[in-house]
């Protein structure tokens, strides 16, 4: 898997700051992604995005899509021209697919009980 391309100096720090700002943007919509914020604090914005982009239901994207605010998402942030060099082609492709996805998971990263059939 090819790694990130050469990023502009300071791009990683700016991306981290914007990832931290996602919490405030989401809060304004009535959603507080505490786990996302903690993951970014512990791992850094770029590392968090690289991992979370492959975990459906963990970034709040579904709620943003439902609110018509996809441009506020982590995935949209990853795809901004100034940050694309921080990510591999595979990571950017996944972010693009998630933004375009019609079938959105409602799991929010948690296991859900499955109904059982009664005979």
N, C-alpha and C positions, 0 to 999 in steps of 0.2 A: 504494500500500500504506500503510495507516494506521500511524503510528508508535506508540511506547509511550505509555501514559497517564501521568498524574502519579504518580510513585512516592513513597513515604514517604522523608523525609530519611534518608540513611545506608543505604538498602536496597541500593544498588549495591555499596557496600563490604562489607556483610554477605554479599551473594550471592557476591562474589569470594572472600571467605574460605571460604565453604562449598564453592565450586568447587575451591579448593585442597585442601580436606579430602577431596574425592572420592578422591584418590590414596591416602590412608591407608585409607579404607574399602575400596577395591578391593584394596589390598595385603593386608588381613586375609583376603581371600577367595582369595589366591594369584595375583592379577593386578595387574601394575604398569603402568598406562597412562602411560608416560613421555611420549609425544607429546601426550596430552591435557593433562598437567601443563605441558609446555613452551608449548603453545598458549595456555593460560590465563595463564601468566606474561608472555608477550609481548603479549597482546592485552587482558587484563583478563577477568574472569569473564563479564560480560554480553555483551561483543562476541564472545567465544569461543562462548558458548552460541547466540547469534544465528546464527553461521555454521555451527557443527557440527550443529545440529538438522536441517539440510537435507542432511547428508552421511551416508548410511547406513554403518554399520559403523565409525564413528570414535569413539564415546563409551563403548564397553564395555557398552552396553545389552543386547546379546545374551547376554553372559556373566551379567549380573545377572538377566535373565529366566530363564535356564537354572538359576540358583542359587536362584530364588524370592526375589530381593532387589531387585525393580524399584523399591522405595521409596528405594533408595540412589542412583538414577540422576540424571544431569544433567536428564533430561526431567522426572522427578518433582520435582526441585528447582525447575525453572522454573514448575511448576504450583502450587506452594505459594502460598496467598493473599497472603502478604506480599511475594512477588516477581512476581506476575502483571503488575503495572503497569509493570514494566521491559521487557515484551515486547509485540509487536503481536499482534493476534488471529490472524494467519496463523502466527506462530511458536508460539503456544500450541496452535493446532489441530494443527500438525505434531508437537509434543511429545506431545499426547494420542494421535494416531494411531500414533506409534511405540510408545508404551507398550501400546496395544491390539493391535498388529500380530501376526498369527499367522505370517506369512512373514518370517523374519528372515534378513538377509544374513550370510553367513559370511566375507565378504571382509575384514573389519576394515580397510577403506579401502585395501587393496592390490590390485594386479592379480594375477589368478591365471592360470596357464597353462591353456589349453583343450585337451582331448584331441583328437587328429587321427584321422580315420578312415583305416585302411589298406585298400587294395584287394587 
